[in-house]
Amino acid sequence: MKESSENYLFYQTRKALPFIQRAEGIHMWDREGREYIDGCSGAVICNIGHGDRRIEKVIADQAREAFFAYRTQFENEPAVLLARDLVTYSASHFNRVFYVSGGSEAVESAMKLCRQYFYNRGEGSRYLFISRTPCYHGSTLGALALTSYGPLEIPFRPLMVSYPKIPAPYCYRCPYHKEYPHCDRECARALETTIQEQGPENVAGFVVEPIVGASIGALVPPDDYFSIIQETCRKYGVLLILDEVMTGFGRTGKLFGYEHWNVEADIVALSKGMASGYYPLGAIITRSSIVDEVMEKGGFAHGHTYAGNPMACAVGREVFRIIREDHLVENSFSMGKMLKAELHRLEEKHEIIGQVRGKGLLLALELVRDRDTREPFPVEKEANLVLTDAACEEGLIVYPRRPLYGLSGDHVLVAPPLIVQEAEVREIVERLDRALKKTSEKMR
Ligand SMILES: Cc1ncc(COP(=O)(O)O)c(C=O)c1O
């Protein structure tokens, strides 16, 4: 046997990290006894907070019955009941659920369902997906092909289909050099132009995050954005696929992000907050007209081994019950409003904050070197990591943009668990205030 004191693990970072000892509510403690506030819910996942004893009980109860049963051999009650809950509380046209174990799998499944739907309908030429720049849809090759987020996709570009992208509505740095509302929503209208360029008969779906998460930091579209998108998709028979992996389950102050603008999507990808970090779980929800087309000709040619297992679904069902019955969506809305107002207060104080944005408890700070010109910090200064490290020193975890491959621009996500209370919001802001002060000094 090999013996060594080395740590054999590797991830995206080489940084030595503290060992987690315990987590409860919005707080976490490392092995040395240091306390941290989880100011970004891990990777914007722990919506119901840490250490909820109700989940512990559900896991213990389910463990006595069955951890695992394979979905082609047994149906299981938690899977059926969670699907019923998802259909009940989502938009009225959604009535079918397909389980997976994570966000990338959810996005891949949405793409493949969409493609197989068109294939079975005799529209086999439709294989292209259009997405936006920037965006993040996952790390597997299908979801990554939709992604436009250099740090996570540049080395892998030769491995993927090169799908067309349109600009995201990044009004702070408008790609058309216009100013909202004195623009013609060119970024939304680019969808129609791109569909025409590619040939409508070749386009299967448009994939979009209702509020852009990791790649640009809580980017909220203008209020009339999605009506243009929706109309364009309908006009050309292109399926509208919403990636609600980050925005779902109350994160943005509504149960699902699409509710902000009454978007009628064809397929929605879900994960993260769905099981809030207590178990790997994700799903797509869609309408029966899409599923029937696939099921009538032999079934969906896709699936993952762990999908829809009883334990994952039992946990997901309890998490969803807690989100509804503890009114966490409402709390996300009201605490989000308070936190955003506090972040604006910090903006007045700290010149390095270029913009505060987001909805509910999916909020972000964009950092700039010059507020008037909106000039970003030089890439090599890694301002977002400087702030993230300074926050960590103050006992606050925030979620930075990835630093690889020279992508300029800095943001951090501030997205605490949806259980956060007023006093805790104030504590988050105090710690962030100290971290911003340190960051400003370092960046000078
Ligand atoms: C919008 C969005 N889609 C998909 C994913 C991929 O999810 P996972 O990391 O669970 O595969 C993420 C992860 O951050 C995400 O934010």
The ligand as an ORCA input file, in Angstrom:
! r2SCAN-3c Opt
* xyz 0 1
  C     -27.364     27.811    -14.979
  C     -26.599     26.544    -14.736
  N     -26.811     25.486    -15.530
  C     -26.160     24.335    -15.345
  C     -25.216     24.196    -14.340
  C     -24.483     22.895    -14.178
  O     -24.902     22.254    -13.023
  P     -24.005     21.089    -12.361
  O     -22.771     21.735    -11.866
  O     -24.899     20.556    -11.269
  O     -23.769     20.073    -13.416
  C     -24.964     25.270    -13.496
  C     -23.949     25.168    -12.428
  O     -23.490     26.138    -11.877
  C     -25.662     26.487    -13.700
  O     -25.442     27.554    -12.932
*
